[in-house]
Amino acid sequence: MPEQWLSITETARLAGLPELTARRYANDFDDYLPNRNFGRCKKYPPDAVQVLLRIENLYREGYDTNQISDALSRELYTVILTEDGRILSTAEALAVMSRVVAEHSRVLQKLAGIMEKMAAAIQEIAANQESIMNKEKTPAGCRENWLAKKPEEINTSKWLHKLVESIKHTWGKGRTRYK
């Protein structure tokens, strides 16, 4: 048998309250009244009648809206409805929230890993750009930093020959002005 949902008019009638009062209670204490939209119409389960009666009794006892909200939060807990209109028990709601938090945590860990990889890639790109800029400033064959070497480490004639060849290759594309 399908679950029965009531309009606010039917809920108010069952609770013995004026419809406008029931509507005000439904608006003010929406978190404590399970409801579901059917098209443009909001409907309530039969349990909502008891919640409306409890709200009415608390007003009669002199409670204000904030005090009633506090009392309902202690007595009823916040209502959680699933997409299919099922009302979750507190244990079910806590289990769902626990799964959502765990999934959220896994996603955040994956994002942190991705962000670390992106940071490393950005650093590598910056280093490559700097390397490219430095290579464009030096002749192709002189990529080694000959000037940083100590004089005794350099075979001068071999070094000069490589330097001349690299200059010829870089600036003259293999041809020189002087032969």
N, C-alpha and C positions, 0 to 999 in steps of 0.2 A: 504494500500500500504506500503510495507516495506521501512524502511529508507534507503536512498542512501548513500553509503560510497565510497570515491574516493581514488585512489592510489596517491602517491606523484606526479607522472608524470601527472596525470589528474588534480590534484590541481594546479600544477605549470602552466600547459597549460591554465587553466581557469583564473589564476591570471596574465598571460602574463609575467611570470618570467622564466629564465632558470632553468632547473630541478635541477642542482647542487646548485644554489642559494636557491631554495625552500627547498632542503634537509638540507642545512646549517641552514636556519631559523628554520626548524622543529626540528633540533637537539639542537640549541641554546635556543629556546623558547618553549620547549616541554610542560612546565606547562601551557602555554596559548593556545595551539593547541589541541583540543580534538582529540583523536585517539583511535583506537581499533585494536588489532591484530587479523587477520584472517589467522591462520596458521603461516607462516613465513612472511606474508605481513602485514605491518602497513597501515591502511586506515584512511581517514579523512572525516568528514562530510562536506557538501558544505559550511558551515559557516567558515571553515578554510581558504577559499580563501580570505575573508575580513581581517582576521588576518594577512595573508601573505602580503597583499597589505598595511596594516597599518605599518607593520615592514619595508617594502621597503620604504615607504614615510618617516618614521622616520630616516632611514639611509641617505636618500637624503637630509634631513634637517640638517644633521651633527651630529646626536646623535650617541653615542657609544653604545656598547652592554648593559652595565650596565644601562645607561640612558633609553634605549628602554625597558629593563626589568622593570624598575621602572614605566615608562609610561604605559606599558601594565597592570601592577598590579593595577594601579589606574583606568584604563579604563575598563578592561575586567574581572578582578578577576581571580583567579585560577580555572581551569576547573576541575570538578569532574565527573567522569563517574562511573555508577553503573556496577555491574557484567554483567548485560544484555545489556550493551552498551548505556543505556539511559543517557543523559546529565542532571545533576541536576541544577536547578536554584539556585541562591544564597540563597534564603529563604529555599528551600528544603535542601540544603547542610548544612545550619546552624541548621535546625531541626534535621537532621541526626547526626551531630556532637554533638548536645545537648543531644540526646538520648544515644550516645556512652559514653559521659562524665558521664551522670547519671548512666549508667550501670557499668562503670568503678569504680565510687565512691561506688556503692553498693557492688561490689566485694571486694574492698579494706576494707570496713567496716566489711564484713564477715571474711576476712583474719585476720584483727586485733582481732576480737573476738576469732577466732581459735587460734591465736598465744597466746592470754592471757590464754586460757584454757590449751594450751600446756605448758606454763611457770608454771602454777599452778600444772599441772601433774608432771612436772620435779621436782619441789620443793617437792611434796609429795613423789615421788620416792626416792629422796635423803634422806628425813627424814625417810622413811621406811628402806632404806639401813642402815642408821646409827642406827636405832632401832634394826634391825636384828643383826648388828655387836655387839652391846652392849649386847643383849640377849645371843649371843653365848659365850660371855666372862663370864657370870654369871650362876650359877646353876639354873635349871628350877624352883625350888620352891622359890628361893630368888630373884625373879624379883622385889619385892618391895624393896625399898631402906631403909633397916632397919637402916643403919648407919646414915642416915640423920635425923632420929627421935630423939627426946629428950629422955633422960633416963627415965624420969617419964612417958612418953607415952608408954613405952615398958613393957609388962608383961614378965619379963626375962625368966622365966621357959617355958612359951608358945613359946617365941621367939626362945630359944635354941632348943626346941623340933622340931619346924618347920624347923630350920636350919639343924639339924641332919637328919631329914626325907628327906629334899630336897637333901642333899649331898648323902644320901644312894640311893635315886631314880636316881639322875643324874649320879653319878660315878659308882654305883654298880648295877644299873638296879634292885634295890629292894633287893639286897644281900649285905651284908657287910663282911669284913674279920673277924671282931671281933663280937662274939656273947656272 
